[in-house]
């Protein structure tokens, strides 16, 4: 299951990149080898951020437990910026460039994108997806086809959202 997940991650990188350029049409889902390579690159690019995020939460818990929630929210707010910067530019240095990240995080465009991401796509979306997935578990078709399809499109919406946010940040 790891290889299909990496192929899907590579496609989401390309989807974010296409939306970041303002393309109306999504990229094609072909050349699986290149999609796999893009997915593996994404994992390695996001790995340092994930490790720092986990370490920050661990340290916050060790220092003063009520700090865990604000530190987690702060990391959750920064992480999409790192992802969209890498996905659109393909450069890991740009993904972690502090001046670019700070500039993005302080805009209302990014804030609105983040709020859409949290409350609409992942808030309301999780309720809808839970209902659909719950109903689909009643059949074998649900396990094999509907679950992966719903999950794929849900993450595709996330990827396109962050590409659109990047596009708006660059054009404003």
ZADO-663270 format. One record per residue: y, z, x of N, C-alpha, C in turn; residue in three letters; chain. Coordinates in steps of 0.1 Angstrom, whole numbers. Example, Ala and Ser with C-alpha at 12.3 -4.5 7.8 and 13.67 -1.06 7.14 Angstrom:
@n.y = -57 n.z = 78 n.x = 132 ca.y = -45 ca.z = 78 ca.x = 123 c.y = -33 c.z = 78 c.x = 132 code = ALA unit = A
@n.y = -22 n.z = 71 n.x = 128 ca.y = -11 ca.z = 71 ca.x = 137 c.y = 0 c.z = 79 c.x = 129 code = SER unit = A
***
This chain:
@n.y = -12 n.z = 0 n.x = 8 ca.y = 0 ca.z = 0 ca.x = 0 c.y = 13 c.z = 0 c.x = 9 code = UNK unit = A
@n.y = 12 n.z = 3 n.x = 21 ca.y = 24 ca.z = 4 ca.x = 30 c.y = 29 c.z = -10 c.x = 32 code = UNK unit = A
@n.y = 21 n.z = -20 n.x = 34 ca.y = 26 ca.z = -33 ca.x = 37 c.y = 34 c.z = -39 c.x = 25 code = UNK unit = A
@n.y = 28 n.z = -38 n.x = 13 ca.y = 36 ca.z = -43 ca.x = 1 c.y = 49 c.z = -36 c.x = -1 code = UNK unit = A
@n.y = 49 n.z = -23 n.x = 2 ca.y = 62 ca.z = -15 ca.x = 1 c.y = 72 c.z = -20 c.x = 12 code = UNK unit = A
@n.y = 68 n.z = -23 n.x = 24 ca.y = 77 ca.z = -28 ca.x = 34 c.y = 82 c.z = -42 c.x = 30 code = UNK unit = A
@n.y = 73 n.z = -50 n.x = 24 ca.y = 78 ca.z = -63 ca.x = 20 c.y = 88 c.z = -62 c.x = 9 code = UNK unit = A
@n.y = 86 n.z = -53 n.x = 0 ca.y = 96 ca.z = -50 ca.x = -11 c.y = 109 c.z = -45 c.x = -5 code = UNK unit = A
@n.y = 108 n.z = -36 n.x = 5 ca.y = 120 ca.z = -31 ca.x = 11 c.y = 128 c.z = -42 c.x = 18 code = UNK unit = A
@n.y = 121 n.z = -51 n.x = 24 ca.y = 127 ca.z = -63 ca.x = 31 c.y = 134 c.z = -71 c.x = 20 code = UNK unit = A
@n.y = 128 n.z = -73 n.x = 9 ca.y = 134 ca.z = -81 ca.x = -2 c.y = 147 c.z = -73 c.x = -7 code = UNK unit = A
@n.y = 146 n.z = -60 n.x = -8 ca.y = 158 ca.z = -53 ca.x = -13 c.y = 170 c.z = -54 c.x = -3 code = UNK unit = A
@n.y = 166 n.z = -54 n.x = 10 ca.y = 177 ca.z = -57 ca.x = 20 c.y = 183 c.z = -70 c.x = 18 code = UNK unit = A
@n.y = 175 n.z = -80 n.x = 15 ca.y = 181 ca.z = -94 ca.x = 13 c.y = 189 c.z = -94 c.x = 0 code = UNK unit = A
@n.y = 184 n.z = -87 n.x = -10 ca.y = 191 ca.z = -86 ca.x = -23 c.y = 205 c.z = -80 c.x = -21 code = UNK unit = A
@n.y = 205 n.z = -69 n.x = -14 ca.y = 218 ca.z = -62 ca.x = -11 c.y = 227 c.z = -71 c.x = -3 code = UNK unit = A
@n.y = 221 n.z = -78 n.x = 7 ca.y = 229 ca.z = -87 ca.x = 15 c.y = 235 c.z = -99 c.x = 6 code = UNK unit = A
@n.y = 227 n.z = -104 n.x = -3 ca.y = 232 ca.z = -115 ca.x = -11 c.y = 243 c.z = -110 c.x = -21 code = UNK unit = A
@n.y = 241 n.z = -98 n.x = -26 ca.y = 251 ca.z = -93 ca.x = -35 c.y = 264 c.z = -89 c.x = -27 code = UNK unit = A
@n.y = 262 n.z = -85 n.x = -15 ca.y = 273 ca.z = -81 ca.x = -6 c.y = 282 c.z = -94 c.x = -2 code = UNK unit = A
@n.y = 275 n.z = -105 n.x = -2 ca.y = 282 ca.z = -118 ca.x = 1 c.y = 288 c.z = -124 c.x = -12 code = UNK unit = A
@n.y = 285 n.z = -118 n.x = -23 ca.y = 290 ca.z = -123 ca.x = -36 c.y = 281 c.z = -134 c.x = -42 code = UNK unit = A
@n.y = 269 n.z = -136 n.x = -37 ca.y = 260 ca.z = -146 ca.x = -42 c.y = 256 c.z = -142 c.x = -57 code = UNK unit = A
@n.y = 256 n.z = -152 n.x = -65 ca.y = 252 ca.z = -150 ca.x = -79 c.y = 237 c.z = -150 c.x = -81 code = UNK unit = A
@n.y = 230 n.z = -158 n.x = -74 ca.y = 216 ca.z = -159 ca.x = -75 c.y = 209 c.z = -149 c.x = -65 code = UNK unit = A
@n.y = 199 n.z = -143 n.x = -69 ca.y = 191 ca.z = -134 ca.x = -60 c.y = 184 c.z = -142 c.x = -50 code = UNK unit = A
@n.y = 180 n.z = -137 n.x = -39 ca.y = 173 ca.z = -144 ca.x = -28 c.y = 158 c.z = -147 c.x = -34 code = UNK unit = A
@n.y = 152 n.z = -157 n.x = -28 ca.y = 138 ca.z = -160 ca.x = -32 c.y = 129 c.z = -150 c.x = -25 code = UNK unit = A
@n.y = 118 n.z = -148 n.x = -32 ca.y = 108 ca.z = -138 ca.x = -27 c.y = 97 c.z = -146 c.x = -20 code = UNK unit = A
@n.y = 100 n.z = -152 n.x = -9 ca.y = 91 ca.z = -160 ca.x = -1 c.y = 91 c.z = -156 c.x = 13 code = UNK unit = A
@n.y = 83 n.z = -162 n.x = 21 ca.y = 82 ca.z = -159 ca.x = 36 c.y = 80 c.z = -144 c.x = 37 code = UNK unit = A
@n.y = 69 n.z = -139 n.x = 33 ca.y = 65 ca.z = -125 ca.x = 33 c.y = 66 c.z = -119 c.x = 47 code = UNK unit = A
@n.y = 62 n.z = -127 n.x = 57 ca.y = 63 ca.z = -121 ca.x = 70 c.y = 77 c.z = -117 c.x = 74 code = UNK unit = A
@n.y = 87 n.z = -125 n.x = 71 ca.y = 101 ca.z = -121 ca.x = 74 c.y = 105 c.z = -109 c.x = 66 code = UNK unit = A
@n.y = 101 n.z = -109 n.x = 53 ca.y = 104 ca.z = -98 ca.x = 45 c.y = 98 c.z = -85 c.x = 50 code = UNK unit = A
@n.y = 85 n.z = -86 n.x = 55 ca.y = 79 ca.z = -74 ca.x = 61 c.y = 87 c.z = -70 c.x = 74 code = UNK unit = A
@n.y = 91 n.z = -79 n.x = 82 ca.y = 99 ca.z = -75 ca.x = 94 c.y = 112 c.z = -69 c.x = 90 code = UNK unit = A
@n.y = 118 n.z = -74 n.x = 79 ca.y = 131 ca.z = -68 ca.x = 75 c.y = 129 c.z = -54 c.x = 69 code = UNK unit = A
@n.y = 117 n.z = -52 n.x = 62 ca.y = 114 ca.z = -39 ca.x = 57 c.y = 111 c.z = -29 c.x = 69 code = UNK unit = A
@n.y = 104 n.z = -33 n.x = 79 ca.y = 101 ca.z = -24 ca.x = 90 c.y = 114 c.z = -21 c.x = 98 code = UNK unit = A
@n.y = 123 n.z = -31 n.x = 99 ca.y = 136 ca.z = -28 ca.x = 106 c.y = 144 c.z = -18 c.x = 98 code = UNK unit = A
@n.y = 144 n.z = -19 n.x = 84 ca.y = 151 ca.z = -10 ca.x = 76 c.y = 146 c.z = 5 c.x = 78 code = UNK unit = A
@n.y = 133 n.z = 6 n.x = 79 ca.y = 127 ca.z = 19 ca.x = 81 c.y = 132 c.z = 25 c.x = 94 code = UNK unit = A
@n.y = 132 n.z = 17 n.x = 105 ca.y = 136 ca.z = 22 ca.x = 118 c.y = 151 c.z = 25 c.x = 118 code = UNK unit = A
@n.y = 159 n.z = 17 n.x = 111 ca.y = 173 ca.z = 20 ca.x = 110 c.y = 177 c.z = 32 c.x = 102 code = UNK unit = A
@n.y = 170 n.z = 35 n.x = 91 ca.y = 173 ca.z = 46 ca.x = 83 c.y = 166 c.z = 59 c.x = 88 code = UNK unit = A
@n.y = 156 n.z = 58 n.x = 97 ca.y = 149 ca.z = 70 ca.x = 102 c.y = 158 c.z = 80 c.x = 109 code = UNK unit = A
@n.y = 168 n.z = 76 n.x = 118 ca.y = 176 ca.z = 87 ca.x = 124 c.y = 185 c.z = 94 c.x = 113 code = UNK unit = A
@n.y = 190 n.z = 87 n.x = 103 ca.y = 198 ca.z = 93 ca.x = 93 c.y = 189 c.z = 103 c.x = 85 code = UNK unit = A
@n.y = 177 n.z = 99 n.x = 82 ca.y = 168 ca.z = 107 ca.x = 75 c.y = 165 c.z = 120 c.x = 82 code = UNK unit = A
@n.y = 163 n.z = 119 n.x = 95 ca.y = 160 ca.z = 130 ca.x = 103 c.y = 172 c.z = 140 c.x = 104 code = UNK unit = A
@n.y = 184 n.z = 134 n.x = 106 ca.y = 196 ca.z = 143 ca.x = 106 c.y = 198 c.z = 150 c.x = 93 code = UNK unit = A
@n.y = 196 n.z = 142 n.x = 82 ca.y = 197 ca.z = 148 ca.x = 69 c.y = 187 c.z = 160 c.x = 67 code = UNK unit = A
@n.y = 175 n.z = 157 n.x = 70 ca.y = 165 ca.z = 168 ca.x = 69 c.y = 168 c.z = 180 c.x = 78 code = UNK unit = A
@n.y = 173 n.z = 177 n.x = 90 ca.y = 176 ca.z = 188 ca.x = 99 c.y = 189 c.z = 196 c.x = 93 code = UNK unit = A
@n.y = 198 n.z = 189 n.x = 88 ca.y = 210 ca.z = 196 ca.x = 82 c.y = 206 c.z = 205 c.x = 70 code = UNK unit = A
@n.y = 197 n.z = 200 n.x = 62 ca.y = 193 ca.z = 208 ca.x = 51 c.y = 185 c.z = 220 c.x = 56 code = UNK unit = A
@n.y = 176 n.z = 218 n.x = 66 ca.y = 169 ca.z = 229 ca.x = 72 c.y = 178 c.z = 240 c.x = 78 code = UNK unit = A
@n.y = 188 n.z = 235 n.x = 85 ca.y = 197 ca.z = 245 ca.x = 92 c.y = 206 c.z = 252 c.x = 81 code = UNK unit = A
@n.y = 210 n.z = 245 n.x = 71 ca.y = 218 ca.z = 251 ca.x = 60 c.y = 209 c.z = 262 c.x = 54 code = UNK unit = A
@n.y = 197 n.z = 260 n.x = 52 ca.y = 188 ca.z = 270 ca.x = 46 c.y = 186 c.z = 282 c.x = 55 code = UNK unit = A
@n.y = 185 n.z = 279 n.x = 68 ca.y = 184 ca.z = 290 ca.x = 77 c.y = 197 c.z = 298 c.x = 79 code = UNK unit = A
@n.y = 208 n.z = 292 n.x = 78 ca.y = 221 ca.z = 299 ca.x = 80 c.y = 225 c.z = 306 c.x = 68 code = UNK unit = A
@n.y = 225 n.z = 299 n.x = 57 ca.y = 230 ca.z = 305 ca.x = 44 c.y = 225 c.z = 297 c.x = 33 code = UNK unit = A
@n.y = 215 n.z = 302 n.x = 25 ca.y = 208 ca.z = 294 ca.x = 16 c.y = 216 c.z = 287 c.x = 5 code = UNK unit = A
@n.y = 227 n.z = 293 n.x = 0 ca.y = 235 ca.z = 286 ca.x = -9 c.y = 242 c.z = 273 c.x = -4 code = UNK unit = A
@n.y = 242 n.z = 271 n.x = 9 ca.y = 247 ca.z = 259 ca.x = 16 c.y = 238 c.z = 247 c.x = 14 code = UNK unit = A
@n.y = 226 n.z = 249 n.x = 10 ca.y = 216 ca.z = 238 ca.x = 9 c.y = 221 c.z = 227 c.x = -1 code = UNK unit = A
@n.y = 225 n.z = 232 n.x = -13 ca.y = 229 ca.z = 222 ca.x = -23 c.y = 241 c.z = 214 c.x = -19 code = UNK unit = A
@n.y = 252 n.z = 220 n.x = -14 ca.y = 263 ca.z = 211 ca.x = -10 c.y = 259 c.z = 202 c.x = 2 code = UNK unit = A
@n.y = 251 n.z = 206 n.x = 11 ca.y = 247 ca.z = 198 ca.x = 22 c.y = 238 c.z = 186 c.x = 17 code = UNK unit = A
@n.y = 230 n.z = 189 n.x = 8 ca.y = 221 ca.z = 179 ca.x = 2 c.y = 229 c.z = 169 c.x = -5 code = UNK unit = A
@n.y = 239 n.z = 173 n.x = -13 ca.y = 247 ca.z = 164 ca.x = -20 c.y = 256 c.z = 155 c.x = -11 code = UNK unit = A
@n.y = 261 n.z = 161 n.x = 0 ca.y = 269 ca.z = 154 ca.x = 9 c.y = 260 c.z = 143 c.x = 16 code = UNK unit = A
@n.y = 248 n.z = 146 n.x = 20 ca.y = 239 ca.z = 136 ca.x = 26 c.y = 236 c.z = 126 c.x = 16 code = UNK unit = A
@n.y = 234 n.z = 129 n.x = 4 ca.y = 230 ca.z = 120 ca.x = -7 c.y = 242 c.z = 110 c.x = -9 code = UNK unit = A
@n.y = 254 n.z = 115 n.x = -7 ca.y = 266 ca.z = 107 ca.x = -9 c.y = 268 c.z = 97 c.x = 2 code = UNK unit = A
@n.y = 264 n.z = 101 n.x = 15 ca.y = 266 ca.z = 93 ca.x = 26 c.y = 255 c.z = 82 c.x = 28 code = UNK unit = A
@n.y = 243 n.z = 86 n.x = 25 ca.y = 231 ca.z = 77 ca.x = 27 c.y = 233 c.z = 63 c.x = 22 code = UNK unit = A
@n.y = 237 n.z = 60 n.x = 10 ca.y = 239 ca.z = 47 ca.x = 5 c.y = 248 c.z = 38 c.x = 14 code = UNK unit = A
@n.y = 259 n.z = 45 n.x = 19 ca.y = 268 ca.z = 38 ca.x = 28 c.y = 261 c.z = 32 c.x = 40 code = UNK unit = A
@n.y = 252 n.z = 40 n.x = 46 ca.y = 245 ca.z = 36 ca.x = 58 c.y = 236 c.z = 25 c.x = 54 code = UNK unit = A
@n.y = 229 n.z = 26 n.x = 43 ca.y = 220 ca.z = 15 ca.x = 38 c.y = 227 c.z = 2 c.x = 36 code = UNK unit = A
@n.y = 238 n.z = 3 n.x = 28 ca.y = 245 ca.z = -10 ca.x = 25 c.y = 251 c.z = -16 c.x = 37 code = UNK unit = A
@n.y = 256 n.z = -8 n.x = 46 ca.y = 262 ca.z = -14 ca.x = 58 c.y = 252 c.z = -21 c.x = 67 code = UNK unit = A
@n.y = 240 n.z = -15 n.x = 68 ca.y = 229 ca.z = -22 ca.x = 75 c.y = 224 c.z = -35 c.x = 68 code = UNK unit = A
@n.y = 222 n.z = -33 n.x = 55 ca.y = 216 ca.z = -44 ca.x = 47 c.y = 225 c.z = -56 c.x = 47 code = UNK unit = A
@n.y = 238 n.z = -54 n.x = 46 ca.y = 247 ca.z = -66 ca.x = 45 c.y = 250 c.z = -72 c.x = 59 code = UNK unit = A
@n.y = 252 n.z = -63 n.x = 69 ca.y = 255 ca.z = -68 ca.x = 82 c.y = 243 c.z = -71 c.x = 91 code = UNK unit = A
@n.y = 232 n.z = -64 n.x = 89 ca.y = 221 ca.z = -65 ca.x = 97 c.y = 222 c.z = -59 c.x = 111 code = UNK unit = A
@n.y = 232 n.z = -50 n.x = 112 ca.y = 235 ca.z = -44 ca.x = 125 c.y = 234 c.z = -29 c.x = 124 code = UNK unit = A
@n.y = 226 n.z = -22 n.x = 131 ca.y = 224 ca.z = -8 ca.x = 130 c.y = 236 c.z = 0 c.x = 135 code = UNK unit = A
@n.y = 244 n.z = -6 n.x = 145 ca.y = 256 ca.z = 1 ca.x = 149 c.y = 266 c.z = 1 c.x = 138 code = UNK unit = A
@n.y = 267 n.z = -9 n.x = 130 ca.y = 277 ca.z = -9 ca.x = 119 c.y = 272 c.z = 1 c.x = 109 code = UNK unit = A
@n.y = 259 n.z = 2 n.x = 107 ca.y = 254 ca.z = 11 ca.x = 97 c.y = 258 c.z = 26 c.x = 99 code = UNK unit = A
@n.y = 259 n.z = 29 n.x = 112 ca.y = 262 ca.z = 43 ca.x = 116 c.y = 276 c.z = 45 c.x = 121 code = UNK unit = A
@n.y = 285 n.z = 35 n.x = 120 ca.y = 298 ca.z = 35 ca.x = 125 c.y = 306 c.z = 45 c.x = 117 code = UNK unit = A
@n.y = 310 n.z = 57 n.x = 123 ca.y = 317 ca.z = 67 ca.x = 116 c.y = 330 c.z = 63 c.x = 109 code = UNK unit = A
@n.y = 338 n.z = 54 n.x = 116 ca.y = 350 ca.z = 50 ca.x = 110 c.y = 348 c.z = 41 c.x = 97 code = UNK unit = A
@n.y = 338 n.z = 33 n.x = 98 ca.y = 335 ca.z = 25 ca.x = 86 c.y = 330 c.z = 33 c.x = 75 code = UNK unit = A
@n.y = 321 n.z = 42 n.x = 78 ca.y = 315 ca.z = 51 ca.x = 68 c.y = 326 c.z = 60 c.x = 61 code = UNK unit = A
@n.y = 334 n.z = 66 n.x = 69 ca.y = 345 ca.z = 75 ca.x = 64 c.y = 354 c.z = 66 c.x = 55 code = UNK unit = A
@n.y = 358 n.z = 54 n.x = 60 ca.y = 367 ca.z = 46 ca.x = 52 c.y = 360 c.z = 43 c.x = 38 code = UNK unit = A
@n.y = 348 n.z = 40 n.x = 38 ca.y = 341 ca.z = 36 ca.x = 25 c.y = 340 c.z = 48 c.x = 16 code = UNK unit = A
@n.y = 336 n.z = 60 n.x = 22 ca.y = 333 ca.z = 72 ca.x = 14 c.y = 346 c.z = 77 c.x = 7 code = UNK unit = A
@n.y = 357 n.z = 73 n.x = 12 ca.y = 370 ca.z = 79 ca.x = 6 c.y = 376 c.z = 69 c.x = -4 code = UNK unit = A
@n.y = 370 n.z = 58 n.x = -7 ca.y = 375 ca.z = 49 ca.x = -17 c.y = 370 c.z = 52 c.x = -31 code = UNK unit = A
@n.y = 378 n.z = 49 n.x = -41 ca.y = 373 ca.z = 50 ca.x = -55 c.y = 362 c.z = 40 c.x = -58 code = UNK unit = A
@n.y = 362 n.z = 29 n.x = -52 ca.y = 352 ca.z = 19 ca.x = -54 c.y = 338 c.z = 25 c.x = -51 code = UNK unit = A
@n.y = 337 n.z = 31 n.x = -39 ca.y = 325 ca.z = 37 ca.x = -35 c.y = 321 c.z = 49 c.x = -44 code = UNK unit = A
@n.y = 331 n.z = 57 n.x = -48 ca.y = 328 ca.z = 68 ca.x = -57 c.y = 323 c.z = 63 c.x = -70 code = UNK unit = A
@n.y = 329 n.z = 53 n.x = -76 ca.y = 324 ca.z = 47 ca.x = -89 c.y = 310 c.z = 42 c.x = -87 code = UNK unit = A
@n.y = 308 n.z = 35 n.x = -76 ca.y = 294 ca.z = 29 ca.x = -73 c.y = 284 c.z = 41 c.x = -73 code = UNK unit = A
@n.y = 288 n.z = 51 n.x = -66 ca.y = 279 ca.z = 63 ca.x = -64 c.y = 276 c.z = 69 c.x = -78 code = UNK unit = A
@n.y = 287 n.z = 71 n.x = -86 ca.y = 285 ca.z = 77 ca.x = -99 c.y = 276 c.z = 68 c.x = -108 code = UNK unit = A
@n.y = 278 n.z = 55 n.x = -107 ca.y = 269 ca.z = 46 ca.x = -115 c.y = 255 c.z = 47 c.x = -110 code = UNK unit = A
@n.y = 253 n.z = 48 n.x = -97 ca.y = 240 ca.z = 50 ca.x = -91 c.y = 233 c.z = 63 c.x = -96 code = UNK unit = A
@n.y = 241 n.z = 74 n.x = -96 ca.y = 235 ca.z = 87 ca.x = -100 c.y = 233 c.z = 88 c.x = -115 code = UNK unit = A
@n.y = 243 n.z = 85 n.x = -122 ca.y = 243 ca.z = 89 ca.x = -136 c.y = 237 c.z = 77 c.x = -145 code = UNK unit = A
@n.y = 240 n.z = 65 n.x = -142 ca.y = 235 ca.z = 54 ca.x = -151 c.y = 222 c.z = 49 c.x = -146 code = UNK unit = A
@n.y = 221 n.z = 44 n.x = -134 ca.y = 209 ca.z = 38 ca.x = -129 c.y = 198 c.z = 49 c.x = -127 code = UNK unit = A
@n.y = 201 n.z = 60 n.x = -121 ca.y = 190 ca.z = 70 ca.x = -118 c.y = 190 c.z = 81 c.x = -129 code = UNK unit = A
@n.y = 201 n.z = 83 n.x = -136 ca.y = 201 ca.z = 93 ca.x = -147 c.y = 194 c.z = 87 c.x = -159 code = UNK unit = A
@n.y = 202 n.z = 78 n.x = -166 ca.y = 197 ca.z = 72 ca.x = -178 c.y = 184 c.z = 63 c.x = -175 code = UNK unit = A
@n.y = 185 n.z = 56 n.x = -164 ca.y = 174 ca.z = 48 ca.x = -160 c.y = 161 c.z = 55 c.x = -158 code = UNK unit = A
@n.y = 162 n.z = 68 n.x = -153 ca.y = 149 ca.z = 75 ca.x = -151 c.y = 143 c.z = 79 c.x = -164 code = UNK unit = A
@n.y = 152 n.z = 82 n.x = -174 ca.y = 146 ca.z = 85 ca.x = -188 c.y = 139 c.z = 73 c.x = -194 code = UNK unit = A
@n.y = 146 n.z = 61 n.x = -193 ca.y = 140 ca.z = 49 ca.x = -198 c.y = 127 c.z = 45 c.x = -191 code = UNK unit = A
@n.y = 128 n.z = 46 n.x = -177 ca.y = 116 ca.z = 43 ca.x = -169 c.y = 105 c.z = 53 c.x = -172 code = UNK unit = A
@n.y = 108 n.z = 65 n.x = -174 ca.y = 97 ca.z = 75 ca.x = -177 c.y = 91 c.z = 72 c.x = -190 code = UNK unit = A
@n.y = 99 n.z = 68 n.x = -200 ca.y = 93 ca.z = 65 ca.x = -213 c.y = 84 c.z = 52 c.x = -212 code = UNK unit = A
@n.y = 89 n.z = 42 n.x = -205 ca.y = 81 ca.z = 30 ca.x = -203 c.y = 69 c.z = 32 c.x = -195 code = UNK unit = A
@n.y = 70 n.z = 40 n.x = -185 ca.y = 58 ca.z = 42 ca.x = -176 c.y = 48 c.z = 51 c.x = -184 code = UNK unit = A
@n.y = 53 n.z = 61 n.x = -191 ca.y = 44 ca.z = 69 ca.x = -199 c.y = 37 c.z = 61 c.x = -209 code = UNK unit = A
@n.y = 43 n.z = 52 n.x = -216 ca.y = 36 ca.z = 44 ca.x = -226 c.y = 27 c.z = 34 c.x = -219 code = UNK unit = A
@n.y = 30 n.z = 29 n.x = -207 ca.y = 22 ca.z = 20 ca.x = -200 c.y = 9 c.z = 26 c.x = -195 code = UNK unit = A
@n.y = 9 n.z = 39 n.x = -193 ca.y = -3 ca.z = 46 ca.x = -188 c.y = -15 c.z = 45 c.x = -198 code = UNK unit = A
@n.y = -12 n.z = 41 n.x = -210 ca.y = -23 ca.z = 41 ca.x = -220 c.y = -32 c.z = 29 c.x = -218 code = UNK unit = A
@n.y = -28 n.z = 19 n.x = -210 ca.y = -36 ca.z = 8 ca.x = -208 c.y = -38 c.z = 5 c.x = -193 code = UNK unit = A
@n.y = -48 n.z = -2 n.x = -189 ca.y = -51 ca.z = -5 ca.x = -175 c.y = -40 c.z = -15 c.x = -170 code = UNK unit = A
@n.y = -35 n.z = -23 n.x = -179 ca.y = -25 ca.z = -33 ca.x = -176 c.y = -12 c.z = -25 c.x = -171 code = UNK unit = A
@n.y = -10 n.z = -14 n.x = -178 ca.y = 2 ca.z = -6 ca.x = -174 c.y = 1 c.z = -1 c.x = -160 code = UNK unit = A
@n.y = -11 n.z = 3 n.x = -156 ca.y = -13 ca.z = 9 ca.x = -142 c.y = -12 c.z = -3 c.x = -132 code = UNK unit = A
@n.y = -17 n.z = -14 n.x = -135 ca.y = -18 ca.z = -25 ca.x = -125 c.y = -5 c.z = -33 c.x = -124 code = UNK unit = A
@n.y = 1 n.z = -36 n.x = -136 ca.y = 12 ca.z = -46 ca.x = -136 c.y = 25 c.z = -39 c.x = -140 code = UNK unit = A
@n.y = 25 n.z = -32 n.x = -150 ca.y = 38 ca.z = -27 ca.x = -156 c.y = 44 c.z = -16 c.x = -146 code = UNK unit = A
@n.y = 37 n.z = -7 n.x = -141 ca.y = 42 ca.z = 3 ca.x = -132 c.y = 49 c.z = -3 c.x = -120 code = UNK unit = A
@n.y = 42 n.z = -12 n.x = -112 ca.y = 49 ca.z = -18 ca.x = -101 c.y = 61 c.z = -27 c.x = -105 code = UNK unit = A
@n.y = 60 n.z = -34 n.x = -116 ca.y = 70 ca.z = -43 ca.x = -120 c.y = 83 c.z = -35 c.x = -124 code = UNK unit = A
@n.y = 81 n.z = -24 n.x = -131 ca.y = 93 ca.z = -16 ca.x = -135 c.y = 99 c.z = -10 c.x = -123 code = UNK unit = A
@n.y = 91 n.z = -4 n.x = -114 ca.y = 96 ca.z = 2 ca.x = -102 c.y = 104 c.z = -8 c.x = -93 code = UNK unit = A
@n.y = 98 n.z = -20 n.x = -92 ca.y = 104 ca.z = -30 ca.x = -84 c.y = 118 c.z = -34 c.x = -89 code = UNK unit = A
@n.y = 119 n.z = -36 n.x = -102 ca.y = 132 ca.z = -40 ca.x = -108 c.y = 142 c.z = -29 c.x = -108 code = UNK unit = A
@n.y = 137 n.z = -17 n.x = -109 ca.y = 146 ca.z = -5 ca.x = -109 c.y = 152 c.z = -4 c.x = -95 code = UNK unit = A
@n.y = 144 n.z = -5 n.x = -84 ca.y = 150 ca.z = -5 ca.x = -71 c.y = 158 c.z = -18 c.x = -68 code = UNK unit = A
@n.y = 154 n.z = -29 n.x = -74 ca.y = 162 ca.z = -41 ca.x = -72 c.y = 176 c.z = -39 c.x = -78 code = UNK unit = A
@n.y = 178 n.z = -32 n.x = -89 ca.y = 191 ca.z = -29 ca.x = -95 c.y = 199 c.z = -20 c.x = -85 code = UNK unit = A
@n.y = 192 n.z = -10 n.x = -80 ca.y = 199 ca.z = -2 ca.x = -70 c.y = 204 c.z = -10 c.x = -58 code = UNK unit = A
@n.y = 196 n.z = -19 n.x = -53 ca.y = 199 ca.z = -27 ca.x = -41 c.y = 211 c.z = -36 c.x = -45 code = UNK unit = A
@n.y = 211 n.z = -43 n.x = -56 ca.y = 222 ca.z = -52 ca.x = -60 c.y = 235 c.z = -44 c.x = -62 code = UNK unit = A
@n.y = 234 n.z = -32 n.x = -68 ca.y = 245 ca.z = -23 ca.x = -70 c.y = 252 c.z = -21 c.x = -57 code = UNK unit = A
@n.y = 245 n.z = -17 n.x = -46 ca.y = 251 ca.z = -14 ca.x = -34 c.y = 257 c.z = -26 c.x = -27 code = UNK unit = A
@n.y = 251 n.z = -37 n.x = -29 ca.y = 256 ca.z = -50 ca.x = -24 c.y = 269 c.z = -53 c.x = -31 code = UNK unit = A
@n.y = 270 n.z = -51 n.x = -44 ca.y = 283 ca.z = -53 ca.x = -51 c.y = 293 c.z = -44 c.x = -47 code = UNK unit = A
@n.y = 290 n.z = -31 n.x = -45 ca.y = 299 ca.z = -21 ca.x = -40 c.y = 305 c.z = -26 c.x = -26 code = UNK unit = A
@n.y = 296 n.z = -30 n.x = -17 ca.y = 301 ca.z = -35 ca.x = -4 c.y = 310 c.z = -47 c.x = -6 code = UNK unit = A
@n.y = 307 n.z = -56 n.x = -15 ca.y = 315 ca.z = -68 ca.x = -17 c.y = 329 c.z = -64 c.x = -22 code = UNK unit = A
@n.y = 329 n.z = -55 n.x = -31 ca.y = 342 ca.z = -50 ca.x = -37 c.y = 350 c.z = -43 c.x = -26 code = UNK unit = A
@n.y = 344 n.z = -35 n.x = -17 ca.y = 351 ca.z = -29 ca.x = -7 c.y = 357 c.z = -39 c.x = 3 code = UNK unit = A
@n.y = 350 n.z = -49 n.x = 6 ca.y = 354 ca.z = -59 ca.x = 15 c.y = 365 c.z = -68 c.x = 9 code = UNK unit = A
@n.y = 365 n.z = -71 n.x = -4 ca.y = 375 ca.z = -79 ca.x = -10 c.y = 387 c.z = -72 c.x = -15 code = UNK unit = A
@n.y = 387 n.z = -59 n.x = -14 ca.y = 399 ca.z = -52 ca.x = -19 c.y = 408 c.z = -47 c.x = -8 code = UNK unit = A
***
